[in-house]
């Protein structure tokens, strides 16, 4: 990677790793629970759904998460444990139905009966255990990797840093269509498929700049999107 590109990516990462750019963003909801002094379970559940809803216009995501947490009376852990989940075929967010939310709540309830946290789950395990998706060794698991970035990175700026037993050097860039397009334009990957291997290649490119914290590069790609 050329030095001029490294310098530019570093500048974007430093500039946009700032809460002012994420006030209307899915991460605002788990952060709100942190601010309320909520339990780790409350924050994790908020992060699960905030990441799961993270597609589409930001304003729509925020609106629909507000509706979800209103339904939960802003006590996600109590709502999950109570077992009386709203479950119908009406939409809560785009193609996500209330019945899908109920399914996630059921699986979270089962997990928390035996565990205090979701931290021990790998992305592949979380894909199956929480979201009930089929195993896929090549899936980039964008939403899960985004949630993990929130929960693990601990620089005290945007991310929450609550999972203390996880290594931030092992985090992967959350790969969606926009991130992929930006990475291609910047020359960080030439791969055609938007899969796990591509996410790993882009993450490895950022290891040249942030060897102990490659997911910080997510803010650089955000910065590229904002400035272009």
KOLGUDO-164725 format. One record per residue: x, y, z of N, C-alpha, C in turn. Coordinates in steps of 0.2 Angstrom, whole numbers, padded with zeros to 4 digits, always signed. Example, Ala and Ser with C-alpha at 12.3 -4.5 7.8 and 13.67 -1.06 7.14 Angstrom:
% KOLGUDO-164725
+0066-0028+0039+0062-0022+0039+0066-0016+0039;+0064-0011+0035+0068-0005+0036+0064+0000+0039;
END
This chain:
% KOLGUDO-164725
+0004-0006+0000+0000+0000+0000+0004+0006+0000;+0003+0011-0004+0007+0017-0005+0006+0021+0002;+0012+0025+0003+0012+0029+0009+0006+0034+0009;+0005+0037+0003+0000+0042+0003-0007+0040+0004;-0008+0034+0002-0015+0030+0004-0015+0029+0011;-0010+0026+0014-0010+0025+0021-0011+0031+0025;-0008+0037+0023-0009+0043+0027-0016+0045+0026;-0019+0045+0020-0026+0047+0019-0031+0042+0023;-0030+0036+0023-0034+0031+0027-0034+0033+0035;-0028+0034+0037-0027+0035+0044-0030+0042+0046;-0030+0047+0042-0033+0053+0043-0041+0052+0043;-0044+0048+0039-0051+0047+0039-0053+0043+0045;-0049+0038+0047-0051+0034+0053-0051+0038+0059;-0046+0043+0060-0045+0047+0066-0051+0052+0066;-0052+0055+0060-0058+0060+0060-0065+0057+0061;-0066+0052+0058-0073+0049+0058-0074+0044+0064;-0069+0042+0068-0070+0039+0074-0072+0044+0079;-0078+0046+0079-0080+0052+0083-0088+0051+0084;-0090+0051+0090-0098+0050+0091-0102+0055+0087;-0100+0061+0085-0104+0066+0082-0107+0063+0075;-0103+0059+0072-0105+0056+0066-0110+0050+0066;-0111+0048+0073-0115+0042+0074-0121+0043+0079;-0123+0049+0079-0129+0051+0083-0136+0048+0080;-0136+0048+0074-0142+0044+0070-0139+0038+0067;-0138+0033+0071-0135+0027+0069-0137+0021+0073;-0137+0015+0071-0139+0010+0075-0136+0009+0082;-0129+0011+0082-0125+0010+0088-0128+0015+0093;-0132+0020+0091-0134+0024+0096-0139+0021+0102;-0142+0015+0100-0146+0012+0104-0143+0008+0110;-0138+0003+0108-0134+0000+0113-0130+0006+0118;-0128+0011+0114-0125+0016+0118-0130+0020+0123;-0136+0020+0121-0141+0023+0125-0142+0019+0132;-0142+0012+0131-0142+0008+0136-0136+0008+0141;-0130+0009+0138-0124+0010+0142-0125+0016+0146;-0128+0022+0143-0129+0028+0147-0134+0027+0152;-0138+0023+0152-0144+0022+0157-0141+0017+0162;-0135+0015+0162-0132+0010+0167-0136+0003+0167;-0138+0001+0161-0141-0005+0160-0137-0011+0161;-0139-0017+0161-0135-0023+0162-0132-0025+0155;-0127-0029+0156-0124-0031+0150-0128-0035+0145;-0133-0039+0148-0138-0042+0144-0142-0037+0140;-0145-0032+0143-0149-0027+0140-0145-0024+0134;-0138-0022+0135-0134-0019+0130-0133-0024+0124;-0132-0030+0126-0130-0035+0121-0137-0036+0116;-0142-0037+0120-0149-0038+0116-0150-0032+0111;-0149-0026+0114-0150-0020+0110-0145-0020+0104;-0139-0022+0105-0134-0023+0100-0136-0028+0095;-0139-0034+0097-0141-0039+0092-0146-0036+0087;-0151-0033+0090-0156-0030+0086-0154-0024+0082;-0150-0020+0085-0148-0014+0081-0144-0016+0075;-0140-0021+0076-0136-0023+0070-0140-0027+0065;-0145-0031+0068-0149-0034+0063-0154-0030+0059;-0155-0024+0061-0160-0019+0058-0155-0014+0053;-0149-0015+0054-0144-0010+0050-0144-0011+0043;-0149-0010+0039-0149-0010+0032-0155-0005+0030;-0153-0001+0025-0158+0004+0023-0156+0011+0025;-0160+0016+0024-0159+0023+0027-0158+0023+0034;-0153+0027+0036-0152+0028+0043-0158+0030+0047;-0162+0035+0044-0168+0037+0048-0173+0032+0049;-0174+0027+0044-0179+0022+0044-0176+0017+0050;-0170+0015+0050-0167+0011+0055-0169+0013+0062;-0167+0020+0063-0168+0023+0069-0175+0023+0071;-0180+0024+0067-0187+0024+0068-0189+0018+0070;-0187+0012+0066-0190+0006+0068-0187+0003+0074;-0180+0004+0076-0178+0002+0082-0181+0006+0088;-0183+0012+0087-0187+0016+0092-0193+0012+0094;-0197+0010+0088-0203+0006+0089-0202-0001+0093;-0196-0004+0091-0195-0010+0094-0194-0010+0102;-0189-0005+0103-0188-0004+0111-0194-0001+0114;-0198+0003+0111-0204+0005+0114-0208-0001+0116;-0209-0006+0111-0212-0012+0113-0209-0016+0119;-0203-0016+0119-0199-0019+0125-0199-0015+0131;-0203-0009+0131-0203-0004+0136-0196-0003+0139;-0191-0003+0134-0184-0001+0135-0181-0005+0141;-0183-0012+0141-0180-0017+0146-0179-0023+0142;-0174-0023+0137-0174-0029+0133-0173-0036+0136;-0169-0036+0141-0167-0042+0145-0174-0045+0148;-0178-0040+0151-0184-0042+0154-0189-0045+0149;-0189-0041+0143-0194-0043+0138-0192-0050+0135;-0185-0051+0134-0183-0058+0132-0185-0063+0137;-0184-0062+0143-0185-0067+0148-0192-0069+0150;-0196-0064+0148-0204-0064+0150-0207-0069+0145;-0204-0070+0139-0207-0075+0135-0214-0073+0131;-0216-0067+0132-0222-0065+0129-0221-0060+0123;-0217-0063+0118-0215-0059+0113-0220-0058+0108;-0221-0052+0105-0225-0050+0100-0223-0055+0094;-0228-0058+0091-0226-0063+0085-0231-0063+0080;-0231-0059+0075-0236-0059+0070-0232-0057+0063;-0235-0057+0058-0232-0057+0051-0232-0050+0049;-0233-0045+0053-0233-0038+0051-0225-0036+0051;-0223-0031+0047-0216-0029+0047-0215-0024+0052;-0209-0025+0055-0206-0020+0060-0200-0016+0057;-0197-0020+0052-0192-0016+0048-0190-0019+0042;-0193-0016+0036-0192-0019+0030-0195-0026+0029;-0191-0031+0028-0193-0037+0027-0193-0041+0034;-0191-0038+0039-0190-0041+0046-0197-0041+0049;-0200-0046+0051-0207-0047+0054-0206-0047+0061;-0212-0046+0065-0212-0047+0072-0211-0054+0074;-0213-0059+0070-0212-0066+0071-0204-0068+0071;-0201-0064+0067-0193-0065+0066-0190-0063+0073;-0192-0057+0075-0190-0054+0081-0191-0059+0087;-0197-0062+0087-0199-0066+0092-0194-0073+0092;-0193-0075+0086-0188-0081+0086-0181-0079+0088;-0179-0073+0087-0172-0071+0090-0173-0071+0097;-0178-0068+0100-0179-0067+0107-0179-0074+0110;-0183-0079+0107-0183-0086+0110-0176-0089+0110;-0172-0088+0105-0165-0091+0105-0161-0087+0110;-0162-0081+0111-0158-0077+0116-0160-0080+0123;-0166-0081+0124-0169-0083+0131-0165-0090+0132;-0165-0094+0127-0162-0101+0128-0155-0100+0130;-0151-0096+0126-0144-0095+0128-0143-0092+0135;-0147-0087+0137-0145-0084+0143-0147-0088+0149;-0151-0093+0148-0153-0098+0153-0146-0101+0156;-0141-0102+0151-0135-0105+0153-0129-0101+0153;-0129-0095+0150-0124-0091+0149-0125-0084+0151;-0120-0080+0154-0121-0073+0156-0120-0068+0150;-0117-0070+0145-0115-0066+0139-0115-0070+0133;-0115-0066+0127-0115-0068+0120-0107-0068+0118;-0103-0066+0122-0096-0065+0120-0092-0071+0117;-0094-0077+0120-0090-0083+0119-0092-0085+0112;-0097-0083+0109-0100-0085+0102-0095-0082+0097;-0093-0087+0092-0089-0084+0086-0094-0081+0081;-0092-0078+0076-0097-0075+0071-0101-0081+0068;-0098-0086+0067-0101-0092+0064-0106-0095+0068;-0104-0096+0075-0109-0098+0080-0115-0094+0081;-0114-0087+0081-0119-0082+0082-0124-0083+0076;-0121-0083+0070-0126-0084+0064-0131-0089+0065;-0129-0095+0068-0133-0101+0069-0137-0100+0075;-0134-0099+0081-0137-0099+0087-0142-0094+0089;-0141-0088+0086-0145-0082+0088-0150-0080+0082;-0147-0081+0076-0151-0079+0070-0154-0084+0066;-0152-0090+0068-0155-0096+0065-0154-0097+0058;-0148-0095+0055-0147-0095+0048-0142-0101+0047;-0142-0104+0041-0138-0110+0040-0131-0108+0040;-0127-0113+0042-0120-0113+0042-0118-0111+0035;-0113-0106+0034-0110-0104+0028-0103-0102+0029;-0098-0106+0027-0091-0105+0029-0089-0098+0025;-0092-0096+0020-0090-0091+0016-0094-0084+0017;-0099-0085+0022-0103-0079+0023-0099-0073+0026;-0099-0067+0024-0096-0062+0028-0099-0060+0034;-0105-0062+0036-0108-0060+0042-0107-0053+0044;-0109-0048+0040-0108-0041+0041-0111-0039+0047;-0117-0040+0048-0121-0037+0054-0117-0040+0061;-0115-0046+0061-0112-0049+0067-0105-0046+0068;-0102-0045+0063-0095-0042+0063-0096-0035+0065;-0101-0031+0063-0102-0024+0065-0104-0024+0073;-0108-0029+0075-0110-0029+0082-0103-0031+0086;-0099-0035+0084-0093-0037+0087-0088-0031+0088;-0088-0027+0082-0084-0021+0083-0086-0016+0088;-0093-0015+0089-0096-0011+0094-0094-0014+0101;-0094-0020+0102-0094-0023+0108-0086-0024+0111;-0082-0024+0106-0075-0026+0107-0070-0020+0107;-0071-0016+0102-0066-0010+0102-0067-0006+0108;-0061-0004+0111-0061+0000+0117-0058+0006+0118;-0058+0010+0112-0054+0016+0113-0058+0022+0116;-0064+0020+0118-0069+0025+0121-0072+0031+0117;-0072+0030+0111-0075+0035+0106-0082+0033+0104;-0082+0029+0099-0089+0027+0096-0091+0020+0099;-0086+0016+0099-0088+0009+0101-0088+0008+0108;-0091+0002+0111-0092+0002+0118-0087-0002+0122;-0083-0006+0119-0078-0010+0123-0080-0014+0129;-0086-0017+0129-0088-0021+0135-0086-0028+0135;-0084-0031+0129-0082-0038+0129-0074-0038+0130;-0072-0039+0136-0066-0038+0139-0061-0045+0137;-0064-0050+0135-0061-0056+0134-0059-0058+0126;-0061-0053+0122-0060-0054+0115-0055-0049+0113;-0051-0052+0107-0045-0048+0105-0047-0044+0099;-0047-0037+0099-0049-0033+0094-0044-0034+0088;-0038-0037+0088-0034-0038+0083-0037-0043+0078;-0042-0047+0081-0045-0053+0077-0052-0050+0074;-0054-0044+0075-0060-0042+0072-0060-0041+0064;-0065-0042+0061-0066-0041+0054-0070-0035+0052;-0068-0032+0046-0072-0027+0044-0079-0029+0042;-0084-0026+0044-0091-0028+0042-0092-0026+0035;-0093-0031+0031-0093-0030+0023-0100-0030+0021;-0102-0024+0018-0108-0024+0015-0107-0021+0008;-0112-0019+0004-0111-0017-0003-0107-0011-0003;-0109-0006+0001-0105+0001+0001-0098+0000+0003;-0097-0004+0008-0090-0005+0011-0086-0008+0005;-0089-0013+0002-0085-0017-0004-0084-0012-0009;-0089-0008-0011-0087-0003-0017-0082+0002-0015;-0082+0004-0009-0077+0009-0007-0070+0006-0007;-0070-0001-0004-0063-0004-0004-0060-0005-0011;-0065-0007-0016-0063-0008-0023-0060-0002-0025;-0063+0004-0024-0061+0010-0027-0054+0012-0024;-0053+0010-0018-0047+0012-0015-0041+0007-0016;-0043+0002-0020-0038-0003-0021-0036-0008-0016;-0041-0009-0011-0039-0013-0005-0041-0020-0007;-0045-0021-0012-0047-0028-0014-0049-0028-0022;-0047-0033-0025-0049-0034-0032-0054-0040-0033;-0056-0043-0027-0060-0049-0027-0067-0047-0030;-0070-0052-0033-0077-0050-0036-0083-0052-0031;-0081-0057-0027-0087-0059-0023-0087-0056-0016;-0092-0054-0013-0093-0051-0007-0094-0056-0001;-0088-0059+0000-0089-0065+0005-0084-0064+0010;-0083-0069+0014-0079-0069+0020-0071-0068+0018;-0069-0071+0013-0062-0070+0010-0061-0063+0008;-0066-0060+0005-0065-0053+0004-0065-0048+0010;-0069-0050+0015-0069-0046+0021-0062-0047+0024;-0059-0053+0024-0053-0054+0027-0047-0050+0023;-0048-0050+0017-0042-0047+0013-0043-0039+0014;-0048-0036+0015-0049-0029+0016-0046-0028+0023;-0048-0032+0028-0046-0032+0035-0038-0032+0035;-0035-0037+0031-0028-0037+0031-0025-0031+0028;-0028-0028+0024-0025-0021+0021-0025-0016+0027;-0030-0016+0031-0030-0011+0036-0025-0013+0042;-0023-0020+0042-0018-0022+0047-0011-0019+0045;-0010-0017+0039-0004-0013+0038-0004-0006+0041;-0009-0003+0043-0010+0003+0046-0011+0003+0053;-0016-0002+0055-0018-0003+0062-0017-0010+0064;-0011-0012+0065-0009-0019+0066-0013-0023+0072;-0014-0019+0077-0018-0022+0083-0025-0020+0083;-0027-0016+0078-0034-0014+0078-0037-0013+0071;-0037-0018+0067-0038-0017+0060-0046-0015+0058;-0050-0016+0063-0057-0014+0062-0058-0006+0062;-0053-0003+0065-0053+0004+0065-0054+0007+0058;-0051+0003+0053-0052+0004+0046-0059+0005+0044;-0064+0003+0047-0071+0004+0046-0073+0011+0046;-0069+0015+0050-0071+0022+0050-0067+0026+0044;-0062+0023+0042-0059+0026+0036-0063+0025+0030;-0066+0019+0029-0071+0018+0024-0077+0022+0024;-0079+0023+0030-0085+0028+0032-0083+0035+0029;-0077+0037+0031-0074+0043+0029-0074+0044+0022;-0072+0039+0018-0071+0039+0011-0078+0040+0008;-0083+0036+0011-0090+0037+0009-0093+0044+0009;-0091+0047+0015-0094+0054+0017-0090+0059+0012;-0084+0058+0011-0080+0063+0007-0081+0062-0001;-0084+0056-0003-0085+0055-0010-0092+0054-0012;
END
